[in-house]
Amino acid sequence: MTAMYLEDLLAADDFSQACDRLSRDAREAHGFPRLYQLGLVVPDVERGAEELEGRGIGPFFIADGRPVYWREQGQNRDRTLKVGLAYHQGIQVELLEPGTGSDFYANSLDPNGKPVVHHLGFLVNDVDASADRLKAAGRDLYVRGQLKAIGLTGDFAYMDKSEDGLFLELIRVKLFGIPMNLSAPMVHSIGWVQKRTGKRCLTV
């Protein structure tokens, strides 16, 4: 399967519509709402964020740390993550470094360092129930994980690749137990503070 690059989507007349077309099959097959997140693998999140900020995307909120748990193909892994978040035309853009403890992201790295589309992310009411529904429809659960930081809990599951070569991510975010969405103003405000203070990465 030929890799899909962020540059291909940015080169379209309308980025949001290009993402809509990319996610249409998954949305129609599984009844998902509008695409929430475009997940991209990059060799260096801070450098990738800086390049995209130079093109008017962001500013990026950047954080690193370890998930509460990361269960990959039924096995628990000791995993590190580094993530950058921003929004562009209503779509959350997520930059991901390979990290350690798994090749899940590393396998998608481009040899020239270009941002590669790794997954399509959708907000759901219940990650496990949605994963069970997709499993019943023939998709395998590849990763189940959870992140926690400063009152935020992020539950996620990656379903195995489909014909388009992209993983589907199921996402549920809560703040002190209350479902919420990491909005563009929230993410960009934190990114702006990080840039102003020179502390580009928050360890959580």
Secondary structure, DSSP 8 states (H G I E B T S, - for coil): ----BHHHHHTSS-HHHHHHHHHHHHHHHHT--S--EEEEE-S-HHHHHHHHHTTT----EEEEE--SEEEETTEE----EEEEEEEETTEEEEEE---SS--TTGGG--TT---EEEEEEEE-S-HHHHHHHHHHTT--EEEEEEEEETTEEEEEEEE---TTS-EEEEEEEEETTEE----HHHHHHHHHHHHHHT---EE-
